């Protein structure tokens, strides 16, 4: 499960470096939908599904924030040179 959340952080970093903030809403909804569908297929309980969806959403948003900071840092370094 930790690897899955690490992948969500990496996906958020990629989204943060490439796109603006409006992309995070559909990405969060899609990730929650995929996790809930996979959890239902494997027979997990409702509380477990919701917890996985919230954690994945948080990981995606933290990754997006890190990616946006990297993007801003790169832009400011280019301006200095």
C-alpha positions as CSV (number, residue, x, y, z in Angstrom):
1,X,0.0,0.0,0.0
2,X,2.9,2.4,0.7
3,X,4.2,1.9,-2.8
4,X,0.8,2.9,-4.2
5,X,0.8,6.1,-2.1
6,X,4.4,6.8,-3.2
7,X,3.2,6.5,-6.8
8,X,0.4,9.0,-6.1
9,X,3.0,11.5,-4.7
10,X,5.1,11.0,-7.9
11,X,2.1,11.5,-10.1
12,X,1.3,14.7,-8.2
13,X,4.9,15.9,-8.7
14,X,4.6,15.3,-12.4
15,X,1.3,17.2,-12.5
16,X,2.7,20.0,-10.5
17,X,5.6,20.6,-12.8
18,X,3.6,20.4,-16.0
19,X,0.1,21.8,-15.3
20,X,-1.8,24.5,-13.4
21,X,-3.8,24.0,-10.3
22,X,-7.1,23.1,-12.1
23,X,-5.7,19.7,-13.1
24,X,-5.6,18.5,-9.4
25,X,-9.4,18.3,-9.1
26,X,-10.1,15.8,-11.9
27,X,-6.9,13.9,-11.0
28,X,-8.1,13.6,-7.4
29,X,-11.5,12.5,-8.5
30,X,-10.2,9.9,-10.9
31,X,-7.7,8.5,-8.4
32,X,-10.5,8.2,-5.7
33,X,-12.8,6.5,-8.3
34,X,-10.1,4.0,-9.3
35,X,-9.2,3.2,-5.7
36,X,-12.8,2.8,-4.6
37,X,-13.6,0.6,-7.6
38,X,-10.5,-1.6,-6.9
39,X,-11.5,-1.8,-3.3
40,X,-15.0,-2.9,-4.0
41,X,-13.7,-5.5,-6.4
42,X,-11.4,-6.9,-3.7
43,X,-14.1,-6.9,-1.1
44,X,-12.8,-4.2,1.3
45,X,-15.1,-2.4,3.8
46,X,-16.5,1.1,3.4
47,X,-14.2,2.6,6.0
48,X,-11.1,1.1,4.4
49,X,-12.2,2.4,1.0
50,X,-12.8,6.0,2.3
51,X,-9.5,6.0,4.2
52,X,-7.6,4.9,1.0
53,X,-9.3,7.5,-1.1
54,X,-8.5,10.3,1.4
55,X,-4.9,9.2,1.8
56,X,-4.4,9.0,-2.0
57,X,-6.0,12.4,-2.4
58,X,-3.6,13.8,0.2
59,X,-0.6,12.2,-1.4
60,X,-1.6,13.5,-4.8
61,X,-2.0,17.0,-3.4
62,X,1.3,16.9,-1.5
63,X,3.1,15.8,-4.6
64,X,1.4,18.5,-6.6
65,X,2.6,21.1,-4.1
66,X,6.2,19.8,-4.3
67,X,6.1,19.8,-8.1
68,X,4.7,23.4,-8.1
69,X,7.5,24.5,-5.8
70,X,10.1,22.9,-8.1
71,X,8.5,24.6,-11.1
72,X,8.6,28.0,-9.4
73,X,12.2,27.4,-8.3
74,X,13.3,26.6,-11.8
75,X,11.6,29.7,-13.2
76,X,13.2,31.9,-10.6
77,X,16.7,30.4,-11.4
78,X,16.2,31.1,-15.1
79,X,15.4,34.8,-14.3
80,X,18.6,35.2,-12.3
81,X,20.8,34.0,-15.1
